[in-house]
């Protein structure tokens, strides 16, 4: 989800999760934010660049499917290059997710802000929840 807190307050959700859009729209309406907030689709990867720059991108549970890693990273790069700061809350479910964070650190600045939070999985194991901050690297001064 992307939120522009100072301009139009637009919210976006990737196209591969279209059932989430109606829920986001209901939440916007339930909170009386229709005048300052709208829900839009944002396709990950390709040329699916957001129409407006966002100052802050909030995401949760988006690092779950290996086939979506590169499109997600491409989209995060576009958002960060336009000036957005990205916060991602992630439940560590699979070791393959390490590949996402390794690749993210090659493309963006990545900071682990919080770790050690946990949630019980269906089988009773604790799943660590991590909070990451990502932003575009700044060009080095000559």
DRENZATOR-474607 format. One record per residue: residue number from 1; x, y, z of N, C-alpha, C in turn; residue in three letters. Coordinates in Angstrom, 2 decimals. Example, Ala and Ser with C-alpha at 12.3 -4.5 7.8 and 13.67 -1.06 7.14 Angstrom:
    k     n.c1     n.c2     n.c3    ca.c1    ca.c2    ca.c3     c.c1     c.c2     c.c3    r
    1    13.19    -5.69     7.80    12.30    -4.50     7.80    13.20    -3.30     7.80  ALA
    2    12.85    -2.25     7.08    13.67    -1.06     7.14    12.90     0.03     7.87  SER
END
This chain:
    k     n.c1     n.c2     n.c3    ca.c1    ca.c2    ca.c3     c.c1     c.c2     c.c3    r
    1     0.85    -1.16     0.00     0.00     0.00     0.00     0.90     1.23     0.00  UNK
    2     0.52     2.23    -0.75     1.25     3.49    -0.80     0.36     4.59    -0.27  UNK
    3     0.92     5.47     0.50     0.12     6.57     1.01     0.86     7.88     0.83  UNK
    4     0.20     8.85     0.26     0.74    10.19     0.12     0.03    11.04     1.15  UNK
    5     0.71    11.28     2.26     0.03    11.91     3.39    -0.19    13.41     3.25  UNK
    6     0.48    14.07     2.31     0.35    15.50     2.24    -0.41    16.01     1.02  UNK
    7    -0.43    15.26    -0.05    -1.12    15.75    -1.26    -2.52    15.17    -1.32  UNK
    8    -2.72    14.13    -2.10    -4.08    13.62    -2.30    -4.38    12.40    -1.47  UNK
    9    -3.44    11.86    -0.73    -3.70    10.72     0.13    -4.11     9.48    -0.64  UNK
   10    -3.53     9.24    -1.80    -3.92     8.09    -2.61    -3.35     6.80    -2.03  UNK
   11    -4.15     5.75    -2.06    -3.73     4.44    -1.61    -3.70     3.51    -2.80  UNK
   12    -2.71     2.65    -2.87    -2.63     1.71    -3.98    -2.38     0.31    -3.47  UNK
   13    -2.74    -0.66    -4.28    -2.57    -2.08    -3.94    -2.19    -2.80    -5.23  UNK
   14    -1.27    -3.74    -5.20    -0.88    -4.44    -6.42    -2.06    -5.18    -7.07  UNK
   15    -2.00    -5.26    -8.38    -3.08    -5.89    -9.14    -3.26    -7.37    -8.81  UNK
   16    -2.21    -8.06    -8.40    -2.35    -9.48    -8.14    -3.14    -9.78    -6.87  UNK
   17    -3.59    -8.77    -6.17    -4.42    -8.94    -4.98    -5.69    -8.10    -5.11  UNK
   18    -6.46    -8.27    -6.20    -7.61    -7.38    -6.42    -8.69    -7.48    -5.36  UNK
   19    -8.78    -8.58    -4.63    -9.82    -8.69    -3.61    -9.57    -7.75    -2.43  UNK
   20    -8.38    -7.21    -2.33    -8.06    -6.30    -1.24    -8.59    -4.89    -1.53  UNK
   21    -8.73    -4.55    -2.80    -9.17    -3.20    -3.15   -10.53    -2.85    -2.56  UNK
   22   -11.54    -3.72    -2.64   -12.82    -3.37    -2.01   -12.70    -3.14    -0.50  UNK
   23   -11.87    -3.91     0.17   -11.67    -3.72     1.60   -11.02    -2.36     1.88  UNK
   24   -10.02    -1.99     1.08    -9.40    -0.67     1.25   -10.41     0.45     1.03  UNK
   25   -11.25     0.29     0.00   -12.27     1.32    -0.26   -13.26     1.44     0.90  UNK
   26   -13.66     0.30     1.47   -14.57     0.33     2.63   -13.90     1.01     3.83  UNK
   27   -12.60     0.74     4.02   -11.89     1.37     5.14   -11.78     2.88     4.95  UNK
   28   -11.53     3.31     3.72   -11.48     4.75     3.44   -12.83     5.38     3.77  UNK
   29   -13.91     4.75     3.30   -15.26     5.28     3.56   -15.60     5.24     5.05  UNK
   30   -15.26     4.15     5.72   -15.58     4.02     7.14   -14.88     5.07     7.99  UNK
   31   -13.74     5.55     7.50   -12.99     6.56     8.23   -13.26     7.98     7.71  UNK
   32   -14.24     8.11     6.81   -14.61     9.43     6.31   -13.53    10.13     5.53  UNK
   33   -12.72     9.38     4.78   -11.58     9.96     4.09   -11.78    10.09     2.58  UNK
   34   -13.00     9.93     2.09   -13.23     9.96     0.64   -12.74    11.25    -0.01  UNK
   35   -12.82    12.37     0.68   -12.42    13.65     0.10   -10.90    13.78    -0.05  UNK
   36   -10.14    13.07     0.79    -8.69    13.23     0.75    -7.94    11.95     0.43  UNK
   37    -8.67    10.87     0.17    -8.01     9.58    -0.01    -8.77     8.76    -1.05  UNK
   38    -8.03     8.12    -1.95    -8.66     7.24    -2.93    -7.83     5.97    -3.06  UNK
   39    -8.46     4.92    -3.54    -7.81     3.62    -3.70    -7.59     3.38    -5.18  UNK
   40    -6.35     3.06    -5.55    -5.97     2.84    -6.95    -5.22     1.52    -7.09  UNK
   41    -5.28     0.96    -8.29    -4.49    -0.24    -8.58    -3.09     0.17    -9.04  UNK
   42    -2.10    -0.60    -8.65    -0.72    -0.35    -9.06    -0.12    -1.70    -9.45  UNK
   43     0.22    -1.83   -10.71     0.81    -3.07   -11.19     2.30    -3.09   -10.83  UNK
   44     2.74    -4.19   -10.23     4.15    -4.33    -9.88     4.96    -4.64   -11.12  UNK
   45     6.13    -4.02   -11.22     7.02    -4.28   -12.34     6.63    -3.52   -13.58  UNK
   46     7.34    -3.79   -14.66     7.03    -3.17   -15.95     7.08    -1.66   -15.87  UNK
   47     6.18    -1.03   -16.58     6.12     0.43   -16.60     5.03     0.96   -15.68  UNK
   48     4.58     0.14   -14.73     3.51     0.55   -13.82     3.99     1.55   -12.79  UNK
   49     4.37     2.74   -13.25     4.85     3.78   -12.34     3.67     4.54   -11.76  UNK
   50     3.74     4.90   -10.50     2.66     5.69    -9.90     2.58     7.07   -10.56  UNK
   51     1.36     7.61   -10.64     1.16     8.91   -11.28     1.69    10.05   -10.43  UNK
   52     1.64     9.91    -9.13     2.12    10.96    -8.23     3.27    10.41    -7.39  UNK
   53     4.21    11.26    -7.02     5.23    10.78    -6.09     4.61    10.60    -4.70  UNK
   54     5.05     9.61    -4.00     4.58     9.33    -2.65     5.71     9.62    -1.69  UNK
   55     5.38    10.15    -0.53     6.39    10.41     0.49     6.65     9.18     1.34  UNK
   56     5.63     8.36     1.51     5.75     7.20     2.38     4.99     6.03     1.77  UNK
   57     5.64     4.87     1.74     5.03     3.64     1.26     5.02     2.67     2.43  UNK
   58     3.84     2.19     2.81     3.69     1.22     3.88     3.27    -0.10     3.26  UNK
   59     3.96    -1.18     3.62     3.63    -2.49     3.06     3.76    -3.54     4.15  UNK
   60     2.91    -4.55     4.05     2.97    -5.68     4.99     2.68    -6.96     4.23  UNK
   61     3.45    -7.99     4.55     3.26    -9.31     3.94     3.30    -9.28     2.42  UNK
   62     4.19    -8.49     1.85     4.34    -8.45     0.39     5.52    -9.29    -0.08  UNK
   63     6.35    -9.76     0.84     7.51   -10.59     0.50     7.16   -12.03     0.84  UNK
   64     6.33   -12.63     0.01     5.87   -13.98     0.33     6.01   -14.94    -0.84  UNK
   65     5.98   -14.43    -2.05     6.01   -15.30    -3.22     7.22   -14.95    -4.08  UNK
   66     8.09   -15.91    -4.26     9.36   -15.68    -4.96     9.15   -15.09    -6.36  UNK
   67     8.10   -15.51    -7.06     7.87   -15.02    -8.41     7.52   -13.53    -8.44  UNK
   68     7.14   -12.97    -7.30     6.81   -11.53    -7.26     7.98   -10.67    -6.78  UNK
   69     9.11   -11.26    -6.41    10.23   -10.49    -5.87    10.72    -9.42    -6.84  UNK
   70    11.06    -9.79    -8.06    11.62    -8.82    -9.01    10.61    -7.73    -9.38  UNK
   71     9.34    -8.08    -9.70     8.38    -7.00    -9.98     8.19    -6.06    -8.78  UNK
   72     8.16    -6.61    -7.57     8.02    -5.78    -6.38     9.23    -4.87    -6.23  UNK
   73    10.42    -5.41    -6.38    11.63    -4.59    -6.25    11.68    -3.49    -7.31  UNK
   74    11.26    -3.82    -8.52    11.24    -2.82    -9.58    10.29    -1.67    -9.21  UNK
   75     9.14    -2.02    -8.68     8.17    -1.00    -8.28     8.69    -0.18    -7.10  UNK
   76     9.31    -0.84    -6.13     9.87    -0.12    -4.99    10.98     0.84    -5.44  UNK
   77    11.77     0.42    -6.42    12.80     1.31    -6.96    12.18     2.55    -7.58  UNK
   78    11.11     2.39    -8.37    10.43     3.55    -8.98     9.91     4.49    -7.91  UNK
   79     9.27     3.93    -6.88     8.71     4.75    -5.81     9.81     5.47    -5.04  UNK
   80    10.88     4.75    -4.70    11.98     5.36    -3.95    12.71     6.41    -4.77  UNK
   81    12.89     6.16    -6.07    13.57     7.12    -6.93    12.78     8.43    -7.01  UNK
   82    11.47     8.34    -6.82    10.63     9.54    -6.84    10.58    10.21    -5.47  UNK
   83    11.34     9.68    -4.50    11.44    10.32    -3.20    10.72     9.64    -2.05  UNK
   84    10.09     8.51    -2.31     9.35     7.82    -1.24    10.29     7.06    -0.31  UNK
   85     9.92     7.03     0.94    10.55     6.16     1.93     9.61     4.96     2.07  UNK
   86    10.18     3.76     2.16     9.38     2.54     2.18     9.56     1.84     3.52  UNK
   87     8.45     1.48     4.16     8.48     0.67     5.37     7.76    -0.64     5.06  UNK
   88     8.45    -1.76     5.31     7.87    -3.08     5.04     7.91    -3.91     6.32  UNK
   89     6.74    -4.34     6.76     6.64    -5.30     7.85     6.55    -6.68     7.21  UNK
   90     7.40    -7.60     7.66     7.49    -8.90     7.02     7.59   -10.02     8.03  UNK
   91     6.70   -11.00     7.91     6.80   -12.23     8.69     7.77   -13.15     7.98  UNK
   92     8.78   -13.61     8.67     9.77   -14.49     8.06     9.22   -15.91     8.02  UNK
   93     8.69   -16.28     6.86     8.07   -17.60     6.70     8.99   -18.61     6.03  UNK
   94     9.89   -18.12     5.18    10.65   -19.03     4.33    12.06   -18.47     4.13  UNK
   95    13.03   -19.35     4.05    14.42   -18.90     3.86    14.61   -18.24     2.50  UNK
   96    13.75   -18.54     1.53    13.88   -17.93     0.20    13.68   -16.41     0.27  UNK
   97    13.01   -15.92     1.31    12.81   -14.49     1.46    14.14   -13.75     1.63  UNK
   98    15.15   -14.46     2.11    16.48   -13.86     2.25    16.97   -13.35     0.89  UNK
   99    16.63   -14.05    -0.18    17.03   -13.62    -1.53    16.42   -12.25    -1.87  UNK
  100    15.20   -12.02    -1.42    14.57   -10.71    -1.66    15.37    -9.61    -0.99  UNK
  101    15.70    -9.81     0.29    16.39    -8.76     1.05    17.81    -8.56     0.55  UNK
  102    18.46    -9.62     0.10    19.79    -9.49    -0.49    19.73    -8.64    -1.75  UNK
  103    18.76    -8.93    -2.61    18.59    -8.17    -3.86    18.17    -6.74    -3.54  UNK
  104    17.29    -6.55    -2.57    16.85    -5.21    -2.20    18.05    -4.35    -1.78  UNK
  105    18.97    -4.96    -1.02    20.15    -4.22    -0.55    21.10    -3.87    -1.70  UNK
  106    21.01    -4.58    -2.81    21.81    -4.24    -3.99    21.22    -3.04    -4.73  UNK
  107    19.91    -2.85    -4.61    19.22    -1.82    -5.39    18.87    -0.57    -4.59  UNK
  108    18.68    -0.74    -3.29    18.21     0.34    -2.42    18.98     0.32    -1.11  UNK
  109    18.88     1.39    -0.36    19.39     1.37     1.01    18.35     0.63     1.86  UNK
  110    18.81    -0.31     2.68    17.91    -1.12     3.49    18.39    -1.07     4.94  UNK
  111    17.46    -0.79     5.84    17.76    -0.78     7.27    16.74    -1.66     7.99  UNK
  112    17.23    -2.59     8.79    16.35    -3.37     9.66    16.08    -2.52    10.88  UNK
  113    14.84    -2.06    11.03    14.49    -1.15    12.11    14.04    -1.86    13.37  UNK
  114    13.36    -2.98    13.22    12.82    -3.71    14.37    12.86    -5.19    14.07  UNK
  115    13.25    -5.98    15.03    13.21    -7.42    14.87    12.88    -8.05    16.21  UNK
  116    12.51    -9.33    16.16    12.24   -10.03    17.38    10.78   -10.08    17.78  UNK
  117     9.94    -9.30    17.09     8.52    -9.44    17.31     8.14   -10.82    16.82  UNK
  118     7.09   -11.39    17.32     6.73   -12.73    16.84     5.24   -12.93    16.81  UNK
  119     4.85   -13.91    16.02     3.46   -14.31    15.89     3.46   -15.82    15.77  UNK
  120     2.48   -16.48    16.34     2.41   -17.93    16.25     1.89   -18.35    14.89  UNK
  121     2.57   -19.33    14.28     2.09   -19.90    13.02     0.98   -20.88    13.32  UNK
  122     0.40   -21.43    12.28    -0.68   -22.40    12.45    -0.24   -23.64    13.22  UNK
  123     1.03   -24.01    13.07     1.51   -25.21    13.77     2.13   -24.88    15.13  UNK
  124     1.98   -23.63    15.58     2.44   -23.26    16.91     3.86   -22.71    16.97  UNK
  125     4.58   -22.71    15.84     5.92   -22.14    15.82     5.83   -20.62    15.82  UNK
  126     6.82   -19.96    16.40     6.85   -18.50    16.37     7.47   -18.03    15.06  UNK
  127     6.82   -17.08    14.42     7.32   -16.46    13.19     7.83   -15.07    13.52  UNK
  128     9.12   -14.81    13.31     9.62   -13.46    13.59     9.03   -12.45    12.61  UNK
  129     8.72   -11.28    13.12     8.23   -10.19    12.30     9.30    -9.11    12.30  UNK
  130     9.71    -8.70    11.11    10.75    -7.70    10.95    10.14    -6.44    10.33  UNK
  131    10.68    -5.29    10.71    10.29    -4.03    10.10    11.52    -3.45     9.41  UNK
  132    11.40    -3.26     8.10    12.49    -2.75     7.29    12.16    -1.36     6.77  UNK
  133    13.19    -0.55     6.60    13.08     0.76     5.97    13.94     0.73     4.71  UNK
  134    13.38     1.15     3.58    14.10     1.17     2.32    13.99     2.57     1.71  UNK
  135    15.04     3.02     1.07    15.02     4.31     0.39    16.03     4.28    -0.74  UNK
  136    15.91     5.23    -1.65    16.82     5.28    -2.81    18.20     5.73    -2.36  UNK
  137    19.19     5.16    -3.00    20.55     5.62    -2.72    20.73     6.99    -3.34  UNK
  138    21.49     7.79    -2.68    21.74     9.14    -3.19    22.96     9.09    -4.12  UNK
  139    22.92     9.85    -5.21    24.10     9.92    -6.07    25.28    10.47    -5.30  UNK
  140    26.43     9.87    -5.49    27.63    10.34    -4.80    28.13    11.61    -5.44  UNK
  141    28.58    12.53    -4.59    29.11    13.81    -5.06    30.51    13.60    -5.63  UNK
  142    30.80    14.25    -6.74    32.13    14.12    -7.36    33.14    15.02    -6.68  UNK
END
